[in-house]
């Protein structure tokens, strides 16, 4: 009943399915097609009855506060649950890191264009009895928000019990702390660097955690936002292996070969790139400091979701064996059966703001 999303599925007739929309249109017939949020205001932008499914969310926003994409929060609840299944700064939810707008096109998330700040999300979000979406403005300026929430509704009695509920969670550790000596440079002391690269990590205990969830479901990807804010010993963020532990399995779990490899690039690319399932949409390095500054990388497991029956822990090293000190943030996306584990405490405003130069 929920349908198919490819061109091959378009001829399928689906009796009883209806299209709906919650939007910010002007109900007077005028052209004030936005909602205004005062500083500190939070309100629902969609209250939906089920059974149904959100098929697309579009929004754009105007707020003169610096780093507003990190000061506005998006939350969503399914089927009357008490804690949100989506909780992230609005920019990060739509795939943007560091509060910085960028053009990019992936399959589930798209930003078009940079100047227009048109955010698009195509992840399907089913619900049985209802859904609620909330926006909170914690900036010091008025927020003008334009939005569409495009939905499908299904005939009463349709069961969506076999469909996982969509989840999105933002995390940050600022900074993750590494053990590398900043005074040791690759060009100056190759013996010391060789020893550093031989330092083992056989547990993953100190890795950065992208997602830790309990229940049954499947992980469908993330974007990770790295800020290399100080010169360090070989501060190439590559060689930080991804390690994913399913249903409590011990190390090595699902083990990768480096951060750049998990994000399906190679050798820590020094150019921006985007594709349906992976990309590097923000690169601030320079010839003098190739990997300095802010980076945003994404990997969406659309063709290869990672399934779990009891739990999942998605982690990544910050540099080989966690040797680098950097600012790490991430947004993870997954589906699971409810109830979900309570999310970690959402960081206060000051803890969400990007580093300034």
HELIX and SHEET records of a PDB file:
HELIX    1   1 UNK A    7  UNK A    9  5                                   3    
HELIX    2   2 UNK A   68  UNK A   71  1                                   4    
HELIX    3   3 UNK A   90  UNK A   93  1                                   4    
HELIX    4   4 UNK A  190  UNK A  197  1                                   8    
HELIX    5   5 UNK A  259  UNK A  262  1                                   4    
HELIX    6   6 UNK A  320  UNK A  322  5                                   3    
HELIX    7   7 UNK A  349  UNK A  352  1                                   4    
SHEET    1   A 3 UNK A  18  UNK A  23  0                                        
SHEET    2   A 3 UNK A 143  UNK A 153 -1                                        
SHEET    3   A 3 UNK A  35  UNK A  37 -1                                        
SHEET    1   B 6 UNK A  18  UNK A  23  0                                        
SHEET    2   B 6 UNK A 143  UNK A 153 -1                                        
SHEET    3   B 6 UNK A  52  UNK A  62 -1                                        
SHEET    4   B 6 UNK A 119  UNK A 121 -1                                        
SHEET    5   B 6 UNK A 109  UNK A 111 -1                                        
SHEET    6   B 6 UNK A 104  UNK A 105 -1                                        
SHEET    1   C 4 UNK A  18  UNK A  23  0                                        
SHEET    2   C 4 UNK A 143  UNK A 153 -1                                        
SHEET    3   C 4 UNK A  52  UNK A  62 -1                                        
SHEET    4   C 4 UNK A 125  UNK A 127 -1                                        
SHEET    1   D10 UNK A  42  UNK A  49  0                                        
SHEET    2   D10 UNK A 130  UNK A 137 -1                                        
SHEET    3   D10 UNK A  72  UNK A  78 -1                                        
SHEET    4   D10 UNK A  86  UNK A  89 -1                                        
SHEET    5   D10 UNK A 165  UNK A 176  1                                        
SHEET    6   D10 UNK A 326  UNK A 336 -1                                        
SHEET    7   D10 UNK A 217  UNK A 228 -1                                        
SHEET    8   D10 UNK A 293  UNK A 300 -1                                        
SHEET    9   D10 UNK A 278  UNK A 283 -1                                        
SHEET   10   D10 UNK A 273  UNK A 274 -1                                        
SHEET    1   E 8 UNK A  42  UNK A  49  0                                        
SHEET    2   E 8 UNK A 130  UNK A 137 -1                                        
SHEET    3   E 8 UNK A  72  UNK A  78 -1                                        
SHEET    4   E 8 UNK A  86  UNK A  89 -1                                        
SHEET    5   E 8 UNK A 165  UNK A 176  1                                        
SHEET    6   E 8 UNK A 326  UNK A 336 -1                                        
SHEET    7   E 8 UNK A 217  UNK A 228 -1                                        
SHEET    8   E 8 UNK A 306  UNK A 308 -1                                        
SHEET    1   F 4 UNK A 208  UNK A 214  0                                        
SHEET    2   F 4 UNK A 311  UNK A 316 -1                                        
SHEET    3   F 4 UNK A 242  UNK A 246 -1                                        
SHEET    4   F 4 UNK A 254  UNK A 255 -1                                        
END                                                                             
